[in-house]
Amino acid sequence: MRVVARIMAVVLMCVPVLAAAASKKPRAVEAPFPRAEAVLKWENGYRAEPEPHKLPDAVRAMGEFGLLRDLDQSGLHVGFIAGVLATNPDAAPKLIAEMFPMPPEDQVILIKAIAFSGLSNWKPLLSAFSERMPARQLLIEKYLYGDGKTLFELPLDEGSFVLDSHWGYYFGSGSEPAIGRIVSALAWMKEGDSVEKLTIAAMAKWTLATNATRDKDLLDVLKDQMNLQPSEVARTQLREVILAAETFETAKIRRDAVAAIDELKAKGPESARNYSWWGQAGQTVLALGCVAASAMGQVQLGIPCVVGGAVSTAALKYLAPTR
């Protein structure tokens, strides 16, 4: 009887606990990336802690927060997706499959990312998912059968999207060749005729120095590039980048770039014919990163404040001379 009594006592003690547990509402599961700045922060820290399985959730979040809608300002994300796919070839089909369903307007980014990955089977991979993207058949056919280029085939002077894509590829893969291509643009810092090339070089120089102040691995890559760059001009400019990164003195790079562009602009209307593209409209990824940094109290990041990486479209605005 005593044993039965003890068992009953234990049961009675558990009843309130079980009742309380039953009355609790299940906790809402927080989204993996509840805010745009969470996506940017994850991309920026990916090299230190690769988590490729999170890529589909990140891509969905990019779409939900509108980070993929403006192609001119989405290069960072295109390159990042490509870099993750490139370094995870066996998992690439599964990662891509988990990104669907995907709105047709965001599918452009995925198509480019698959091509930019440079995987040996990127064309069969793109073809395998073509049926899921019926609204994008023309673009898919361009890459499969036309003149669609992989990232490393794109000319750097095509604009800031290409430069941003190389940065994204580096963030997603740690690719030294991607940094090497960005460094190669420094050869245009002495460009005497083309404002476009000089502008690309200025953006490359500023973003390299800015990112290298916070990324020792990147700084080491830049030092290795001193022995790899064939252009003496690029090597000279790279020395300035490394010095600026090591001393945290990037302001001079901006001043020198603005002065060089102003001087070239003053040479005549032919050299300045496309100068108006300084004024690209819309919020850039870097501008969004600045908002995120302020919200998180990271005022020490300053301007440019980098959460998702130094983005060239934003550098374009930041470097723009005052008219």
Summary of the structure (lengths in Angstrom):
residues: 323
radius of gyration: 24.5
end to end distance: 95.3
largest distance: 105.8
contacts: 1035
relative contact order: 0.11
helix: 69%
strand: 0%
